């Protein structure tokens, strides 16, 4: 795990290489630069603290990347930063139970975003690019521009095969927001409230 240009984070014991896992309990203050980056570096990491703006009212941004591959970051705190969230191709961001992003900015996903039961993403808009996959077992409130794959799921839990594998949590995904455009694939087996304004892709609805 590498934290780049994020101020006042107290320098935790970061992992030294792929395959390690870390728990970060402290709060993080974003430093106002557009290059705030968490590089997962192939590691499994958990953040229970809060990511916040350096100056209240001044939006600060964050990028999740993975320069090695196979890592993931799980947010478990109620984050208060108000800028954009970017998930690069190859990176995985999980909103764990109790974890949330709540702001009026945009989340752009080119990697993997998963919202677990008890997790929430509330933003003005989600832009899911062609390489992006979103799976929601929790609560999402956002308008959607989709060119990738979106799953709003109702699912029973499954166990992970090992520490680095992704388990599937039980959850009834609830998505509130219009589909502004879809050129990818959307699968809904949970609950979706919103209108489809433009669809040139595929939409499958077995939920409500």
N, C-alpha and C positions, 0 to 999 in steps of 0.2 A: 504494500500500500504506500503510495506517495501522495502527500498533500502539497500542492503547488500554489503559492501565492495566496494562502488563506491565513489571515492574521489572527493572533490571539488564540491559538488552538492548543497551547500548552504542551506541544510535542509529545505525543504518546509513544509507547513502544511499538514502532511500526514493524511490520513483517519484513524480513530480509529477502524473501524470494517466493516464487509461486508455491501454492499448496498450503500456505500457512493461513491461520485464522486469527482475527484480532477483534477485540471489543473496545470501543471508544465511548467512554461515559461522559466526557466533558462537553461543554458547549463550544461552538465554533462561530467566529465572527468573520464574515466575508469582507474582503478588504477594498471593495469598490472597483476592482479591475475586471474587465470582461474575460480575463484568462484564469480565473479561479478554477482549478481543476483537481478532482480526486482521480488519480490513476489507480485503478484496482490492482494492477500489476499481477494479475492471475490469482489474487488472494480472496478469501471469503472474510468479509468484514462487516461489523455491526456497529451502528451509531445510535446510542440512546439519548444523546444530548440534542441541543437545538442549534440549527444553523440560522443566523440572524444577519440583518444588515448592519454595516459598521455605523451608519448614521440613520436613525429612524426617519422614514419617509424618502430616503434615497435608495432606489432599487439596486441591489447587488445580485450578480448572476453566479451560476455554478454549472460546471461541466463535469460529467462522469465519463471517464475513459478507461480503457484497459489495453495497455501497450503490450501485454503478454498474451492475454486470452484465458478464458476459463474462470475468471474471477467474478465476484458480485459484491455489491454493497447493499446493505439493508438499513433503512432508516426507521427508527422506532420512536422518535421524538416528534413533538408538534412544532414543526419548523415555521419560522416567521419571516424569513427573507422574502423580498417582494419582487425580485427580478426574475429573469428567465432561467429555465432549467433545460439543459441539453444532455442527452444521452448519446454518446458517439457510437458508431458501428462497432460491434464487438464487445461493448460494455453492457452490464446488467445492473439495473436498479430495482430494488424491491422495497415497497412500502409495507413494512411489517405491521403487526397488530399494534395500534397506538401511534403509528407513524403517519404523518400527514404533511402535505405541501398545500398551503392555502394562500393564494395571491391572485392578482388580476393580470398576470403576465402570461406568457406562452411557454408550454413545455414542448420541446422538439425531440422526437425519438427516432434515432437511426439504429438503435440496438435492441435491447429487451427491457421492457417495463412490466413489472408484475405488481399488482395491488392485492395484498392478502386480505382475508376477512379481518375487519377491525382497522384496516388501513384506509386512507382517503387521499385523493388528489382533487383539489378544487382550484382550477385555473380558468382563465378566460378562454383559452383555446389549446388543444393538443394537435400538433402537426406530426403525424406518423408517416415517416418516409418509407420508400420502397423496401429498404432493408430492415425496417422496424417491425417488432412484434409486441403487442400489448395484450396482457391477460389480466382481467379484473375479476377478483373474488370478493372485493370490498365495495368501496363507494367512489365513483368518479363523477364529478360535475364539471363538464367542459364541453364546448363545441368541438367538433372533430373534423379535421381534414386528413383523410386517410389514403395512403398509397401502398400500405403494407398489409399486415394482418392484425385484426383486432378480435379478441375473444372476450365476450362478456359472459362469464361462466356461472353456471350452477354445478357444483361438483362435490363429491364425497372425498375425504382425505385419502392420500396414498403416502407411503413411507419412502424416504430417500434410500437409495442403494448404498450410499456412503456419505461421508461428511461433506464432500464437494458437490454431490448431486442435489438436484432441486426436488424437494417433496412437494406434493400438491395439497394445499390446505382445503379444508371444507369451507364452503362459502357460497353465498348467493349474490352474484355481482349485480350491483345497481348502478346504472349509468344514466345521468341526467344531462341532456344537451343535444342539440341538433347535429346531424351529420351534414356539414356544410358541403363537403365533396367526398366522393369515394371512387377511387380507381383501383383499389385493392380488394381485400376480402374482409367482411365483417360477419362474425358468427355470434348470435345472441341466444343463450339458453337461460339467461337470468332475467333481469327487469331493465327495460330501456324506455326512458321517457324523452321523447323529442321527435322532430320531423327530419325526414331525408330530403334535403334541398337539391342535391345533385348526385346521381349515381351512374357511373359508367363501369362499375366493377361488379362484385358479387355480394349479396346480402342473404344470409340464412337466418331465419328467426324461428326458433322452437320454444322461445320463452314468452315473456309478456312485454 
